[in-house]
């Protein structure tokens, strides 16, 4: 049994693999102040609620973009599971070539997504991850990670609009009932939804042209299902892409 942790700025996604199959997954809030003991108790409780025996766990792999949590998760893994976790860093084997100017600048989640996308869908390919930031990652036909594009995420856009205006309310992100809003909430939701899709499709159109014929597109992340529904270019939704990438990297190492 493999425990996979995708530690993002907003959420921590927890996955359990048994015989190469993702059997359980949970999404938790990223709490920077949480201690190793609190993480250990939380993860053990998740196991208990799912009738999973921690004695069957043979490995832990972590992809983190929150450096402050890495030592905490290391302590948690060693103290509560007796295992030293494998962290995704530029020093481990991933199976793809990183052509970024400085490979150490690439977020672990972006590398993991690229590994999974190339393994599952082949190249050329663009992965769009809708998290705290919206990232676009390009993989070539030969499995080379070129780099990509980073944009503000949907939550950042909503928070910024609310914080910087005196009379506009905070709204939920959802597909609007109609394009032209007839009230303030509807107008904001339409702007956020279609504005995000317009940005994503505009960037994808250029990236797909740069990568050449046969370029696949894959969406993952929190609001990916809503975006795929309205996008012209995003044709594949893979909500477990990052966890699958962690499993593949674990096997390679």
VMD Tcl script that draws the C-alpha trace (Angstrom):
set ca {
  {0.00 0.00 0.00}
  {1.40 3.38 -1.08}
  {0.47 6.70 0.52}
  {0.74 9.63 -1.94}
  {0.57 13.25 -0.79}
  {0.16 16.20 -3.16}
  {0.80 19.28 -1.01}
  {-0.51 22.45 -2.64}
  {-0.85 26.00 -1.41}
  {-4.58 25.61 -0.74}
  {-5.21 21.86 -0.43}
  {-3.40 18.62 0.36}
  {-4.63 15.69 -1.72}
  {-4.11 12.30 -0.09}
  {-4.24 9.09 -2.12}
  {-3.92 5.39 -1.31}
  {-2.72 2.96 -3.96}
  {-3.14 -0.77 -3.63}
  {-1.72 -2.97 -6.42}
  {-1.21 0.12 -8.63}
  {-4.87 1.09 -8.23}
  {-6.05 4.28 -6.55}
  {-8.56 3.02 -3.99}
  {-9.03 6.02 -1.70}
  {-8.44 9.76 -1.91}
  {-9.21 12.76 0.23}
  {-8.76 16.53 -0.09}
  {-7.66 18.44 3.03}
  {-6.93 22.10 3.71}
  {-3.28 23.12 3.70}
  {-2.62 24.32 7.25}
  {0.93 25.63 7.61}
  {0.82 25.62 11.42}
  {-0.30 22.01 11.75}
  {2.20 19.90 13.68}
  {3.60 16.47 12.81}
  {1.41 14.95 15.52}
  {-1.71 16.62 14.15}
  {-0.93 15.40 10.63}
  {-0.24 11.90 11.96}
  {-3.51 11.71 13.88}
  {-5.45 13.10 10.90}
  {-4.01 10.61 8.42}
  {-4.44 7.69 10.82}
  {-8.07 8.69 11.35}
  {-8.62 8.67 7.58}
  {-7.19 5.16 7.46}
  {-9.36 4.01 10.35}
  {-12.55 5.44 8.83}
  {-11.80 3.52 5.62}
  {-10.87 0.29 7.45}
  {-7.29 0.45 6.16}
  {-4.46 -1.17 8.11}
  {-1.43 1.11 8.37}
  {0.75 -1.98 8.84}
  {0.23 -2.72 5.14}
  {1.79 0.55 4.04}
  {5.14 0.05 2.31}
  {5.90 3.57 1.10}
  {5.09 7.27 1.19}
  {5.75 9.76 -1.62}
  {5.27 13.53 -1.38}
  {5.09 16.29 -3.98}
  {5.13 19.63 -2.16}
  {5.12 23.27 -3.21}
  {4.98 24.37 0.46}
  {8.56 24.06 1.80}
  {7.56 24.87 5.39}
  {5.51 21.66 5.57}
  {8.17 19.28 4.27}
  {10.01 18.76 7.56}
  {6.65 18.38 9.34}
  {5.52 15.67 6.94}
  {8.89 13.94 7.23}
  {8.48 13.79 11.02}
  {4.89 12.60 10.64}
  {5.86 9.75 8.30}
  {8.72 8.55 10.47}
  {6.88 8.92 13.79}
  {3.48 7.48 12.86}
  {4.30 5.06 10.05}
  {7.97 4.18 10.56}
  {8.76 5.14 6.96}
  {11.01 7.73 5.35}
  {9.03 9.44 2.58}
  {10.33 10.02 -0.93}
  {10.07 13.71 -1.83}
  {9.82 14.69 -5.49}
  {12.97 16.74 -6.17}
  {15.15 17.34 -9.26}
  {17.51 14.65 -7.96}
  {15.16 11.68 -8.38}
  {14.33 9.69 -11.50}
  {11.15 10.86 -13.24}
  {11.45 9.39 -16.73}
  {11.20 12.76 -18.48}
  {13.88 15.32 -19.37}
  {13.42 18.73 -17.73}
  {14.45 21.46 -20.20}
  {13.65 24.37 -17.88}
  {16.54 26.87 -17.60}
  {16.88 25.89 -13.95}
  {15.17 22.53 -13.24}
  {15.12 23.33 -9.51}
  {12.63 26.12 -10.16}
  {9.94 23.77 -11.49}
  {7.24 22.99 -8.94}
  {7.10 19.33 -7.93}
  {3.41 19.16 -8.85}
  {4.15 20.35 -12.40}
  {6.79 17.66 -12.88}
  {4.47 14.98 -11.48}
  {1.64 16.08 -13.77}
  {3.96 15.96 -16.78}
  {5.10 12.43 -15.90}
  {1.53 11.17 -15.60}
  {0.28 12.96 -18.71}
  {3.08 11.63 -20.91}
  {2.64 8.11 -19.56}
  {-1.15 8.08 -20.00}
  {-1.69 10.23 -23.09}
  {1.67 10.54 -24.85}
  {3.13 13.67 -26.38}
  {2.98 16.35 -27.41}
  {0.69 17.32 -24.57}
  {-0.35 20.31 -22.48}
  {-1.49 19.87 -18.87}
  {-3.69 22.58 -17.37}
  {-3.80 22.42 -13.57}
  {-6.47 24.60 -11.96}
  {-5.21 25.17 -8.45}
  {-4.22 28.23 -6.44}
  {-2.45 29.21 -9.65}
  {-3.46 28.01 -13.12}
  {-0.45 26.31 -14.68}
  {0.08 25.15 -18.25}
  {2.83 22.58 -18.77}
  {4.16 21.49 -22.16}
  {5.55 18.02 -22.89}
  {7.04 17.15 -26.28}
  {6.54 14.09 -28.45}
  {9.77 12.66 -27.00}
  {8.82 13.18 -23.37}
  {10.70 16.41 -22.73}
  {9.30 18.93 -20.28}
  {9.67 22.34 -21.96}
  {8.13 24.60 -19.33}
  {4.87 26.46 -19.52}
  {2.71 29.34 -18.36}
  {1.61 30.39 -14.86}
  {-1.49 32.54 -14.28}
  {-3.45 33.65 -11.20}
  {-5.93 31.04 -10.08}
  {-9.70 31.40 -9.92}
  {-9.72 31.84 -6.12}
  {-7.14 34.61 -6.37}
  {-9.26 36.40 -8.98}
  {-12.39 36.15 -6.83}
  {-10.56 37.34 -3.70}
  {-8.85 40.20 -5.52}
  {-12.10 41.45 -7.04}
  {-13.82 41.38 -3.65}
  {-10.89 42.99 -1.80}
  {-10.29 45.80 -4.28}
  {-13.88 46.92 -4.85}
  {-16.21 48.64 -2.41}
  {-19.57 47.24 -3.50}
  {-18.96 43.96 -5.31}
  {-19.84 40.85 -3.27}
  {-17.88 37.63 -2.83}
  {-19.36 34.96 -5.13}
  {-19.04 31.23 -5.74}
  {-17.33 30.04 -8.89}
  {-19.92 28.26 -11.05}
  {-21.12 28.07 -14.62}
  {-23.57 30.98 -15.04}
  {-27.09 30.41 -16.27}
  {-26.60 32.97 -19.04}
  {-23.73 34.93 -20.56}
  {-25.16 38.41 -19.99}
  {-25.79 38.76 -16.28}
  {-28.96 40.59 -15.23}
  {-27.74 41.17 -11.66}
  {-24.40 41.82 -9.98}
  {-23.76 38.28 -8.79}
  {-24.64 36.82 -12.19}
  {-22.46 39.37 -13.97}
  {-19.45 38.57 -11.77}
  {-19.94 34.81 -12.14}
  {-20.19 35.17 -15.92}
  {-17.06 37.29 -16.02}
  {-15.09 34.86 -13.86}
  {-16.26 31.75 -15.70}
  {-16.05 32.91 -19.30}
  {-13.04 35.10 -18.59}
  {-11.13 32.12 -17.19}
  {-12.14 29.91 -20.10}
  {-11.22 32.65 -22.59}
  {-7.78 33.00 -21.02}
  {-7.23 29.23 -20.96}
  {-8.39 28.69 -24.53}
  {-6.31 31.64 -25.78}
  {-3.14 30.28 -24.19}
  {-3.89 26.70 -25.26}
  {-4.42 27.75 -28.87}
  {-0.92 29.22 -28.98}
  {0.74 26.38 -27.07}
  {-0.87 23.72 -29.25}
  {0.33 25.52 -32.37}
  {3.86 25.67 -30.94}
  {3.91 21.96 -30.03}
  {2.59 20.78 -33.39}
  {0.06 18.35 -34.78}
  {-1.58 15.81 -32.52}
  {-1.17 17.84 -29.34}
  {-3.34 16.52 -26.51}
  {-4.75 18.63 -23.68}
  {-5.49 17.43 -20.14}
  {-7.17 19.30 -17.30}
  {-6.79 18.56 -13.62}
  {-7.31 20.39 -10.34}
  {-10.16 21.70 -8.24}
  {-12.39 23.42 -10.83}
  {-11.25 21.45 -13.87}
  {-14.65 19.81 -14.45}
  {-16.37 23.20 -14.78}
  {-13.73 24.54 -17.16}
  {-13.71 21.47 -19.42}
  {-17.46 21.83 -19.85}
  {-17.05 25.23 -21.51}
  {-13.61 25.04 -23.13}
  {-13.02 24.64 -26.86}
  {-9.62 22.99 -26.43}
  {-9.63 21.09 -23.14}
  {-10.99 17.68 -24.08}
  {-9.76 15.39 -21.28}
  {-10.53 15.64 -17.56}
  {-8.22 13.67 -15.25}
  {-8.87 14.55 -11.62}
  {-6.36 12.00 -10.30}
  {-3.50 12.93 -12.65}
  {-1.14 14.18 -9.92}
  {-1.67 11.16 -7.69}
  {-1.07 8.84 -10.66}
  {2.15 10.69 -11.40}
  {3.31 10.18 -7.84}
  {2.70 6.44 -8.16}
  {4.70 6.28 -11.39}
  {7.62 8.17 -9.88}
  {7.55 5.94 -6.81}
  {7.80 2.85 -8.99}
  {10.70 4.32 -10.95}
  {12.64 5.09 -7.76}
}
mol new
graphics top color blue
foreach p $ca { graphics top sphere $p radius 0.5 }
foreach p [lrange $ca 0 end-1] q [lrange $ca 1 end] { graphics top cylinder $p $q radius 0.2 }
display resetview
